């Protein structure tokens, strides 16, 4: 973690049990403000569970702080304005138009039983333009492909205009050009002073982040800059040497070791 930075999310002795299984085992973690942190590890490592606990979407033991305040002390509305969530297999009413789905991101900013303002509509349009889904704004969500739907859901998260953006497998169903677009969107969010946290299986894309958290079996094995040799060794180790981290044209790549 970068020294001297404010902390966006902090976990202390975080434990989560699902059914009869303990999934997270006493996690201690601090994620810095104004950085993109990505969480990686093999299947079943506890990545999604950790992200959901940080977002207050799962019951947990221990303590989570959001911007140096105990997360349980935030009102739902206040937290919804501060932290935007994009999860796996997100569901919305299938007959809703894409534009209406994105407008759901503006609900934390609207008065109870209020109507959408001109500003809300402007924000929704900007978010849909940024994710390149404005052209099908009048189509029902059910009529969209998996990749198109993912771009609408990303627009919904962006429409919240929250400083913290948490994303679980945000590249699902996106083709390579739109994965590159997603990368630029996250970078712009951070350049504007925002904080991003993502769970990714695409290791090469994850290596574009500022910070990386490497997990296995419900524990954190390493946290550090994505450019750091120790981070690369931790990545190679958690995948048992089946991938190698290589540099090419100033970028890091994860390649299979045959």
Secondary structure by P-SEA (a helix, b strand, c coil): ccccccccbbbccbbbbcccccccccccccccccbbbbbbbccccaaaaaaaaaaccccccbbbbccccccccccaaaaaacbbbbbccccccccccaaaaaaccccccccccccccaaaaaaaaaaaaaaccccccccccccccaaaaaaaaaaaaaaacccbbbbccccccccaaaaaaaaaaaaaaaaabbbbbbbccaaaaaaaccbbbbbcccccccccccccaaaaaaaaaaacccbbbbbcccbbbbbbcc
